[in-house]
Amino acid sequence: MPILLRLGEITLKSNRTRGRFESLLVHNIIAALKMEGLKDFQILRERGRIFIYLRDEELERKAIDVLRRVFGITSLSPVKELCFKTLSDIAKYAEELFKDYVKDKSFAVRVKRVGKHDFTSLDVAREVGAVLYKYAKRVNLTNPERTVYVEIRNDKAYFYTEVIRAFGGLPIGSEGKVVALVSGGYDSAVAAWFMLRRGAKVEYVFCNLGGLAHELGVLGVLKVLAEKWSYGYSPVLHVVDFTRIVKEMDSKCDRSLFNVVLKRFMYRVAEAIAGEVGARAIVTGDSLGQVSSQTLQNLYVSSLAIKMQVLRPLIGFDKEDIIRMAKEIGTYEASSQVIEFCAFYSRKPKTRARLEEVENEEAKMNVEELVNEAVKNRRVVSILEAKTPSLKELIIGNIPQDSVVIDLRSPEEYSEWHYPNAINVPFQDLLGFTSKLSRDKIYVLYCDEGSLSIEAAFLLNKMGYKAYSLHGGTRKLRRICQLRFS
């Protein structure tokens, strides 16, 4: 039984562009089906329609699930196909197919027709409606309980009852290449998805402030985009070590401007990589006013660091909109495990930074050298081939009895408040402290938000210790203390 695919926006293009887009879509369809293990199929391409013929009908539902995620397809339907000679042939076949479907129900018949025939679409609707009427309760053209669809294309008729929504857009590869700055959070993944949907090949740039655990979290998110949505090409992740850049900023820059200066560094790195890979734009997950670096003024000042255009697909989205989309496209769960790096978060960031003051801070550093070094030393990872062990098992919500609690924050933060009996071992000193740890004990680590503690737990576990990151950081601990000691 074939699957009928509708192409939507592609059909509005000029003949030359349309032919190129349809060929690219067929290429992506073949890649999608093969990637999902569906190899025994045939494709028939007609104007405005593509038909997929599967030899194993039991795999139809799996094929439909895959095909609705191929961009360029707006909807699809499993259909029954009939080669006919007369209108009577169509009506008889419709009766055989749909008499039980419409039994004791109100129904309507919807007809589409392409080609030259000695009957009209209305004639078909009348004939099919007449043969089904004796089984049904009544005809209802405005709000039927059952709808029967007939599509006629030259000497073939296609019969179906389902119209399954797909995601539309344009075939990936039809609009060139972009690079997307990603952090593993909800926003950047959804922004990249929207660019894939508009036909762009996306290469990803991750400016790593945290460590290997953060990188694994980001890869886990991008795996979803690569495996479920990026049919037709093999996406890569450029992992850029920002350790030296952040150290320079930490020692030389006004902390209230960290958010803008750091974003300008990220833009410069992304622009350099885009130039190397032939990308035409940088994509970010910015949403206007969501955080301090995303105010209108700060976005403007950040953009002035580069000449390349910056695309912000989510600029008008609320956080709730973004999370809803993350759930729909499947990145929500993976992103929920990735916590933004907190070590260099500015506590009182400026929301209206002036270009002159930002440039004065950057003048304290050799910006060009830092950017060139970071870009040169980056690693390029094939997302589809990368191994991404889950970090879920490293995260716990409570402190087990008899466990040792380690506070990874600075001594100043520790002295202001800490969990009772917690040991203060700043993150940067942790590896030197491991000789004092016992492999027989359980260690629970915490920081402000949780990113440093995940990285620390990951490192300790690799060294053979039983270590966990406390979900929620100090805020979660304060609640625990209120409950436990009130």
C-alpha positions in Angstrom: 0.0 0.0 0.0 1.6 3.3 -1.1 2.0 6.4 1.1 1.0 9.7 -0.6 3.2 12.7 0.3 2.1 16.3 -0.2 4.7 19.0 -0.8 3.1 22.3 0.0 5.4 25.3 -0.3 7.7 23.6 -2.9 4.8 23.7 -5.4 4.8 27.5 -5.3 8.3 27.8 -6.7 9.3 28.4 -10.4 9.6 25.3 -12.5 13.4 25.3 -12.4 13.6 25.8 -8.6 10.7 23.4 -8.0 12.5 20.6 -9.9 15.7 21.2 -7.9 13.8 21.2 -4.6 11.8 18.1 -5.4 15.0 16.2 -6.4 16.6 17.3 -3.2 13.5 16.2 -1.2 13.6 12.8 -2.9 17.3 12.5 -1.9 16.4 13.3 1.7 13.5 10.9 1.7 15.8 8.0 0.6 18.4 9.0 3.2 15.7 9.1 5.9 14.2 5.7 5.1 17.5 4.0 4.8 18.8 5.6 8.0 15.8 4.1 9.8 16.4 0.7 8.4 13.6 0.8 5.7 15.5 -0.3 2.6 12.9 -2.2 0.5 10.9 0.6 -1.1 10.2 2.4 -4.4 9.5 6.1 -5.0 7.2 7.5 -7.7 7.5 11.3 -8.3 4.6 13.2 -9.8 3.9 16.9 -10.1 3.0 18.0 -6.6 3.0 14.5 -5.2 5.5 11.8 -4.2 4.4 8.2 -3.6 6.3 5.7 -1.5 5.7 2.0 -2.2 6.7 -0.3 0.7 6.9 -4.1 0.0 6.3 -4.8 3.7 3.0 -3.2 4.7 3.7 -3.9 8.3 6.4 -1.2 8.3 4.0 1.4 7.0 3.5 3.1 10.4 7.2 3.3 11.0 7.7 4.8 7.5 5.0 7.4 8.2 6.7 8.4 11.4 9.9 8.9 9.6 8.5 10.7 6.6 6.6 13.3 8.6 9.9 14.4 9.9 11.4 15.0 6.5 11.2 18.8 5.9 9.4 19.7 2.7 6.5 17.4 3.3 3.4 19.1 4.6 1.1 16.0 5.1 0.9 12.4 4.1 -1.7 9.6 3.8 -1.6 5.8 3.5 -3.7 5.1 0.4 -5.2 2.4 -1.7 -4.4 2.6 -5.4 -6.7 1.7 -8.3 -6.1 1.8 -12.0 -9.5 2.6 -13.4 -11.2 3.0 -16.8 -14.6 4.4 -15.8 -16.2 6.4 -13.0 -18.1 3.3 -12.1 -14.9 1.5 -11.4 -14.0 4.2 -8.8 -17.4 4.1 -7.2 -17.4 0.3 -6.9 -13.9 0.2 -5.3 -14.9 3.0 -2.9 -17.9 1.0 -1.8 -15.8 -2.1 -1.1 -13.2 -0.1 0.8 -15.4 2.3 2.9 -18.8 0.6 3.5 -17.8 -0.5 7.0 -16.0 2.7 7.7 -19.1 4.8 7.2 -21.6 2.4 8.6 -24.2 4.1 10.8 -22.1 7.4 10.7 -22.6 10.7 9.0 -20.1 11.1 6.2 -18.7 13.3 3.5 -16.7 12.6 0.3 -13.8 14.9 -0.6 -12.4 14.7 -4.2 -9.3 16.1 -5.9 -8.6 15.5 -9.6 -5.7 16.0 -11.9 -5.7 15.2 -15.6 -8.3 14.9 -18.4 -11.4 12.9 -17.7 -15.0 12.7 -19.0 -16.2 13.5 -15.4 -15.7 16.2 -12.9 -14.7 16.1 -9.2 -18.3 16.8 -8.3 -19.4 13.8 -10.4 -17.0 11.6 -8.4 -18.2 12.9 -5.1 -21.9 12.2 -6.1 -21.2 8.7 -7.4 -19.1 7.6 -4.4 -21.6 9.3 -2.0 -24.5 7.5 -3.6 -22.9 4.0 -3.2 -22.0 4.7 0.4 -25.2 6.4 1.4 -27.1 3.1 1.9 -24.6 2.1 4.7 -24.3 5.4 6.4 -26.6 7.4 8.8 -26.6 10.5 6.6 -24.5 12.9 4.6 -22.9 15.8 6.5 -20.7 18.0 4.4 -19.8 20.5 7.2 -19.1 18.3 10.3 -19.0 14.6 9.3 -18.2 11.8 11.6 -16.3 10.1 8.8 -14.5 11.6 5.8 -13.7 9.7 2.7 -11.0 11.1 0.4 -10.5 10.3 -3.3 -7.7 11.7 -5.3 -7.6 11.1 -9.1 -4.5 11.5 -11.1 -4.8 10.6 -14.7 -5.7 6.9 -14.9 -5.2 6.2 -11.2 -7.4 6.8 -8.2 -6.2 6.9 -4.6 -8.5 6.3 -1.7 -7.8 7.2 2.0 -9.3 8.3 5.3 -6.3 9.8 7.0 -4.4 13.1 6.5 -1.4 13.1 8.8 0.3 16.4 9.5 4.0 16.7 8.7 6.2 19.7 9.5 6.4 21.4 6.1 9.2 23.8 5.4 11.9 23.3 2.7 14.2 20.3 2.0 17.4 20.5 4.0 20.2 21.7 1.7 18.0 24.0 -0.4 19.0 27.1 1.5 22.7 26.6 2.0 24.6 26.3 5.3 24.6 28.1 8.7 26.4 27.6 12.0 24.4 27.5 15.2 25.8 28.5 18.6 24.5 25.8 21.0 24.7 25.4 24.7 22.5 22.3 25.1 19.6 24.2 26.5 16.1 24.4 25.2 16.5 27.6 23.2 19.5 26.9 20.9 18.2 23.4 20.0 14.8 24.8 19.0 16.4 27.7 17.0 18.5 25.2 15.1 15.5 23.1 14.4 13.7 26.1 12.8 16.7 26.6 10.5 16.7 23.0 9.5 13.0 23.3 8.7 13.7 26.3 6.4 16.1 24.2 4.4 19.5 25.1 5.9 22.2 22.6 6.6 23.3 23.4 10.2 26.7 22.9 11.6 26.9 23.4 15.4 29.4 25.4 17.5 29.7 24.7 21.2 31.9 27.2 23.2 32.8 24.9 26.1 33.0 26.7 29.4 32.4 23.7 31.6 34.1 20.5 30.6 33.5 17.0 29.2 30.3 16.4 31.0 28.8 19.6 29.5 30.0 18.5 26.1 28.3 15.1 26.5 25.1 16.9 27.5 25.2 19.1 24.4 25.9 16.0 22.2 22.9 14.3 23.7 20.7 17.1 22.6 22.2 17.4 19.1 21.8 13.6 18.7 18.1 14.1 18.7 18.3 16.8 16.0 20.8 14.7 14.0 18.9 11.4 14.2 15.3 12.6 13.9 15.4 15.7 11.8 18.6 16.1 9.8 18.0 13.6 7.0 20.1 14.1 3.9 23.4 15.2 5.5 25.7 14.3 8.4 25.9 17.2 10.9 29.0 18.0 12.9 29.8 19.8 16.2 32.7 22.2 16.5 33.8 22.0 20.2 35.7 25.1 21.1 37.6 25.3 24.4 36.9 28.6 26.0 39.1 28.0 29.1 41.7 30.5 28.2 39.3 33.1 27.0 37.3 32.9 30.3 40.5 33.1 32.4 41.5 36.2 30.6 38.1 37.8 31.1 38.1 36.7 34.7 41.4 38.5 35.4 40.9 41.6 33.3 37.2 42.4 32.7 34.5 44.2 34.6 32.2 41.4 35.7 29.1 43.4 35.1 30.0 43.3 31.3 30.8 39.6 31.3 27.6 38.6 29.5 28.2 40.9 26.6 31.9 40.4 26.2 31.6 36.6 26.4 28.8 36.7 23.7 31.0 38.8 21.5 33.8 36.3 21.8 31.3 33.5 20.9 30.1 35.5 17.8 33.7 36.0 16.6 34.5 32.3 17.0 31.3 31.3 15.2 32.1 33.8 12.4 35.6 32.4 11.9 34.3 28.8 11.7 31.4 29.9 9.4 34.0 31.3 7.0 36.0 28.1 7.0 32.9 25.8 6.3 31.1 28.1 3.9 28.2 29.1 6.1 26.3 32.3 5.4 24.9 33.1 8.8 25.2 32.5 12.5 22.1 31.2 14.4 21.4 31.8 18.1 18.6 30.9 20.5 18.1 34.5 21.7 14.6 35.5 22.8 14.2 39.2 23.4 14.4 40.2 27.0 14.7 36.6 28.4 18.0 37.2 30.1 20.4 40.1 30.6 22.5 39.3 27.4 19.3 39.3 25.3 18.0 42.9 25.9 17.7 44.9 22.8 20.7 47.0 23.6 22.9 44.1 24.6 22.0 42.1 21.5 22.8 45.2 19.4 26.2 45.7 21.0 27.0 42.0 20.8 26.2 41.9 17.1 28.7 44.7 16.3 31.6 42.4 17.1 31.2 40.7 13.7 30.1 41.5 10.1 28.2 38.2 9.4 24.4 38.3 9.8 23.0 36.8 13.0 19.7 35.0 12.7 17.5 34.7 15.8 14.5 32.4 15.0 13.1 32.6 18.6 13.4 36.4 19.1 9.6 36.8 19.7 9.0 33.5 21.5 8.1 33.2 25.2 9.9 30.6 27.2 6.7 28.6 27.4 6.6 28.6 23.6 10.2 27.3 23.4 9.7 24.5 25.9 6.5 23.5 24.1 8.4 23.2 20.8 11.3 21.4 22.5 8.8 18.8 23.7 7.2 18.5 20.2 10.6 18.0 18.4 12.0 15.7 21.1 14.9 17.7 22.6 13.2 18.6 25.8 14.3 15.6 27.9 17.9 15.8 26.8 18.0 19.6 27.3 16.5 19.3 30.8 19.7 17.4 31.8 22.0 20.2 30.6 22.6 22.9 33.2 24.1 26.2 32.1 27.6 26.8 33.3 27.5 28.9 36.4 31.2 29.5 37.4 31.5 32.8 35.6 27.9 34.0 35.8 27.7 37.8 36.4 25.6 38.5 39.5 24.8 42.1 38.6 25.0 42.2 34.8 24.4 45.4 32.9 21.3 45.2 30.7 22.1 48.2 28.7 25.9 48.0 28.0 27.4 50.8 25.9 29.7 49.8 23.0 32.5 52.1 24.2 32.7 50.5 27.6 32.6 46.9 26.2 35.4 47.8 23.7 37.4 49.3 26.6 37.2 45.9 28.4 38.1 44.0 25.3 41.1 46.3 24.7 42.7 44.8 27.9 43.0 41.5 26.0 44.5 40.3 22.7 41.1 39.4 21.3 42.3 38.3 17.8 44.9 36.0 19.3 42.5 34.4 21.7 39.9 33.8 19.0 42.4 32.4 16.5 43.8 30.1 19.1 40.4 28.8 20.1 39.3 28.2 16.5 42.6 26.6 15.5 42.5 24.1 18.4 38.8 23.2 18.2 37.7 19.6 17.8 35.2 18.6 15.1 32.8 15.8 16.1 30.5 13.7 13.9 27.3 13.9 15.9 25.8 10.7 14.4 28.9 8.7 15.3 29.6 10.2 18.7 29.0 8.1 21.8 26.8 10.0 24.4 26.6 8.2 27.7 23.7 9.5 29.8 24.6 11.7 32.8 21.2 10.9 34.5 22.8 8.5 36.8 25.1 11.1 38.2 22.3 13.4 39.3 20.3 12.9 42.6 17.6 14.9 44.3 18.5 14.2 47.9 21.5 13.6 50.1 21.9 9.9 51.2 22.5 9.1 54.8 26.2 8.9 55.8 27.3 10.6 52.5 30.0 13.2 52.4 28.9 16.6 51.0 31.4 18.7 49.1 30.8 22.4 48.3 32.5 23.3 45.1 32.1 27.1 45.4 34.6 29.7 46.3 35.6 30.1 50.0 33.8 33.4 50.1 30.5 31.8 48.9 31.1 28.9 51.3 31.5 31.2 54.3 28.3 33.1 53.5 26.2 29.9 53.6 26.9 26.2 53.2 25.2 22.9 53.9 25.9 21.8 57.5 29.2 19.8 57.7 29.9 20.2 54.0 33.6 20.3 53.0 34.7 23.2 50.9 36.8 22.1 47.9 36.6 24.7 45.1 36.2 23.1 41.8 39.6 24.1 40.5 41.2 22.3 43.5 39.2 19.1 43.3 41.6 16.9 41.4 44.4 17.8 43.9 42.1 16.8 46.7 41.2 13.3 45.5 44.1 11.7 47.5 42.1 12.5 50.6 38.9 10.8 49.4 37.9 7.3 50.2 36.5 5.0 47.6 34.3 3.4 50.2 32.2 6.5 50.7 29.5 8.3 48.7 30.1 11.9 47.8 27.4 14.4 47.0 28.7 17.6 45.3 27.0 20.9 44.8 27.6 24.3 43.3 25.3 27.3 42.6 23.2 25.8 39.8 24.5 22.3 39.2 26.8 22.5 36.1 30.1 22.4 38.0 28.9 19.6 40.3 27.9 17.4 37.3 31.3 17.9 35.8 33.0 17.1 39.1 30.8 14.0 39.6 31.7 12.9 36.1 35.4 13.3 36.7 35.3 11.5 40.1 33.3 8.6 38.8 35.9 8.1 36.0 38.5 7.9 38.7 36.6 5.2 40.5 34.8 7.2 43.2 31.0 7.1 44.0 30.1 10.7 43.4 26.8 12.4 42.5 25.7 15.9 41.6 22.9 17.4 43.7 20.1 18.5 41.3 19.2 22.2 41.9 22.4 23.3 43.6 22.4 25.6 46.6 18.7 26.6 46.1 17.7 22.9 46.4 20.0 22.6 49.5 18.4 25.6 51.2 15.0 24.0 50.8 16.3 20.7 52.2 17.8 22.5 55.2 14.6 24.3 55.9 12.7 21.1 55.9 15.3 19.1 57.8 16.2 21.6 60.5 13.0 23.6 60.9 
